[in-house]
Structure formats: structure tokens, C-alpha cells
Amino acid sequence: MLNSLDIEGRPQDTRVVVAMSGGVDSSVTAALLAAEGYDVVGVTLQLYDHGAATHRKGACCAGRDIHDARAVAERIGIPHYVLNYESRFREAVIENFADSYVAGETPVPCVACNQSIKFHDLLDTARELGARVMATGHYVVSRAVPGGRALYRAREEERDQSYFLFTTTRAQLADVRFPLGDLTKAQTRELARRFGLTVADKQDSQDICFVPTGRYTDIIERLKPGVAAPGEIVDQSGKVLGRHNGIINFTIGQRKGLGIPAREPLYVLRLDAATNRVIVGPREQLRTHRMVLREVNWIGEGAIEEALGHGRLPAFVKVRSTRAPTPAWIACEDGEVVVDLTEGEDGVSPGQACVFYDAPEGQARVLGGGFIARTAAGEYVKPEQTAAGAAVAAIGG
């Protein structure tokens, strides 16, 4: 018989490691499973300690949060361990974050943290502790499908975190559970109050948790001294329009802070790390219709070679966590995975994640995704109506 976590056996015979960040979501996850009778072990990772960040509202995985996680574990009567992952987090997340910005990209550190730390290192620790599965407080849904498990968007669209979890592999999905995926945040906080947890009304953590001042450039300049070298601001023809104080201070789509007098508003179109140039132009040049991806992870049905082997695959994609999925075509060209956006997107930057879904709304299935290696502007060209492309009407193409 399967228990509520889709595992053979009684809850009391099933050990579950819960990743406890000290926030309300992971705390309720631990409390729910403990109340169901599972053998719950709480684990908190100490990821960084940047002085002010340990007491700053909205921080996570630092001093105050460790205290809160420990208090919750004591309240619900489960063992709790704190593991020091500072050096690993610095190497896998913070330094990669800095390197990406120096290269003119816009990284997504939460994806890197989930990929390298929580769903790799911590999952290995959970297995070493004899756990059948690891549970987290992420707002996503995992369901059994033929041949394994699949990942779906959360019930509450505003809380859905699937964009940050697209790198989760099939093997990892088999060993991870997300008990909050079908709940709303309001329901989670109400459960926290019922369980008597002091974190019931605790503020949510911010996206870039390791930036204590809110200025990511401070972290980059401390890790990479001298990278904020002055350079030229040019138009698309190469004409010099002004000077900048380091490309790490700019992002694709930025308008403010250029300091260039012009008849029409200018936007950052590209960042050229090789020449240390910021390329600017009018808003219409920001529109992107084609992206080439790297490090693609496919968790849809079958293998990606089969899915893309007969032409273009209609899907829906997100290039920002806050945007709704938009219709697109996914294909493999010259050994690279290419995404053509039917409607285009403004301000797309290398380094961002592009996540695939099988539907535009609701609890759509996550098919995978990749990181944007480079983009191409221009008008969208509708694919030929081949047998593989016949489903274009379904995505508004």
C-alpha cells in the first residue's frame, strides 16, 4: 500500500528528510509530515554569513533562520541538524553568479542553488541518513506517471516555483516530494498557526538571499576586484555615445542610468564583455524571437531526441519567473536546442533560464528547460506546417 508520499509502507516506517530553511513553508512541510506520523528529520543548511544578512528581513539560510528552524523542530518534536555548506555555496552559487555577470549575462542564482546544493548535495545527505525521500516547501507538484514522476506547476499561480526547479532530473524527482504544491500560501500560514509555529507570519525570503545590501554589484566587486572597468556605450553601428563605469552595472532592457542625451529613449540591447561595451538602441530592438540554449534538462515524456527528432515541438516557455508561459517552438538545429518565440519577448538576456511547459496556464507539466546561451532579434517566422508542426493552432501560432 502506498502512503501519502506515494511510497510503499506505513508513514512511521518511512524516514523523510525535510530541508528546513527557517521559513514558514518548509516549517509547515515538516509539521505536516510529522503529524502524519512519518519519521521526520529536519536539516538546515548554513549557506552564508555576511554580517548584516544574518538579521536582515527577507534573508534565508543565515543566523536568524537557523534559530527559527531549530525552534520549529523542537516544537514539533523532530531531530534537527545544521550542516555548514558555506564553502560549497560560495563555489557553486555565489562565484558562478559573479562570473556570469562579468561575462555580460543575467544569472538566476536560485536555480543554481537548487541544482547544485539542495537537489544534489542535500539529497545525497538525505540518502546517507537513511531517508526514503527528501521533502521541501517549494510550491510545485510531483505526480507519478508511467516510468517515474513528473513535475507540475503549483495550484496557486502566484506562488508557483517551477521556473526555479527545471533542472531537477528524473532520478531526483523520484526521491523528492513537495507537500505544499496543492495549497495556497494563505492555507500554509493557517496551518502554521494551527501547529503553533512562531514563523506563521514570517516574511518570505527574497530572491537573491546572499546580497545583504540589496546591491549585487557589491558582491561582484568584492569577489572580482577590478572587474568594474570603465568602457564605451555605443549604438548598433559602433558609434560611441558615452562612457560607462562597468558592464556589471547594466542589464538587458535597462533604460535608466545611461546618461546619454537622445531624441528618443535608449535601452541596453547587449553587453559585450569581450570589448567591455554596452550596446544601446530603441525599444523595438529589444524584441527577441529566437534563443539558443545550453545545459538543457528534459523531463517530459521519453528522451529529448525523440521529442525533437521529427521537427519542431510546440510548447509554452517562460524566460522570467514572473511572466506567464508564452507560445513557442522548440527544435534541435546543428546539435543545439533552439527556441522560437511566437510572440517575442523584450529584454531577454543570456544567462536567464528558459523553462518549457505543455500548457499556458493551470497546473501545466514542466517539460524541462535550459539556460539562454545567446539570442537573436528579428521578426517571428511561422514554421512550415509539417506533420510535426500541425499542432501550431493549439498554441496560437
Phi, psi and omega in degrees: 000138179273140175272188186293345177262014181061040180235141177296134175114167180284152178306317183294344177262006185243112178276134180232126172268126178254125176284107186255110181272350184098357179268176184291324185294308180291330178294317178293323177303313179296317182294318178301312183291323177295321179294331178281352177098007178290154174279088188267134174237124179268135178230128177243134178262126171273109188261333181196164175208093184252047175066261184299334183294334183291341180240359184285135176299136178093356177279162174219158174063028175235197191308303184298322183291324176297318177300315181296319179296319179296320180294321178296315180300319178294320181298318184266359173075044177237154175292149184220135180232145175247123180249131181275107180246022186302312183293322179294318180295319179299316183290312189276335186242301187293313181292322176294324176300313180294316180300321181294317178295320179298329179278004179085018181260172173239095185282165177238090187297331179296326176295315180298321179296313178296318184292314188264331186254294189290318185261010176235288184294311181293323178296322175298319178297319179300318179295321179295331178277004177082018180282143174284323178214165170249142179240144177230170180265019179293146177268081172213170182235138175241129180228151177288136175225165178306123178091003179155219179231154180237158181252136182228158176294156181289162178297315181271110187303321183294339183256355184303130181244018183297331180303325184273358185240015185293341180278356179298128183274168177300318180297320179291320178302328180295335187245012181232142178231153183229083187296343184266358188302331180260010178254159171269164178297323179299319178295322179296315180295324178295320176297320179299321178292319179297324179279356179071035182271132182291346182268010186306323182249020181292141180296144177292151178287152178276168185296304182267089190291335187266011179256094188295330182265353185084359179250104182296333180296332177298318180294315182297315182292331177286322180281327184234073183303136176088359183284339181275060182279140178297154179200193185260146168256123185231161172272184186291343177272353181097000179292129181284124181252340183179192181235155176233168182251030179125128184292344178293346180271004184233152175227155179300132180094353181292140178245316184284153173087005180282327178066033181242120176290131181206156180291329178231155181302140177250146181233154175286119181265320182210158174238117182258097182294328182296322181255359181058041181246146171254119181262128183239163179184183181290162185304321184297339179279356178282342186294127179245134178242344182225136178227139173255129186255156173233162177051051182283133175245122182251122177232021172280191180292140177065201180262154181296329178298324178287319182294324183255003187284348183241029179120206182273142180255121177287136180202186174233139185228155174238132174251359173218145183295332185270356181263153175285152176301141182241147182297142183203171173238137178245134181213166174246119181231122179053041177080005180242146176274124184240139178240125175254120180274121182300317184258351182078167181211140179272145171067032178283133185235143169306144182100333177291160176270144173239113187250136184262139175227160181264000179207159184277346184205178181070198182274066181293153177279139175277122180267349181132208180163185180200178177262141182286119179274318178199162182235167176219135179272185178114175182279149177289133177250119183294129180297156177295148182278072175277178177300321180287336183264003185295339182279009183303325182299330182292339180244018174076021182280000000 
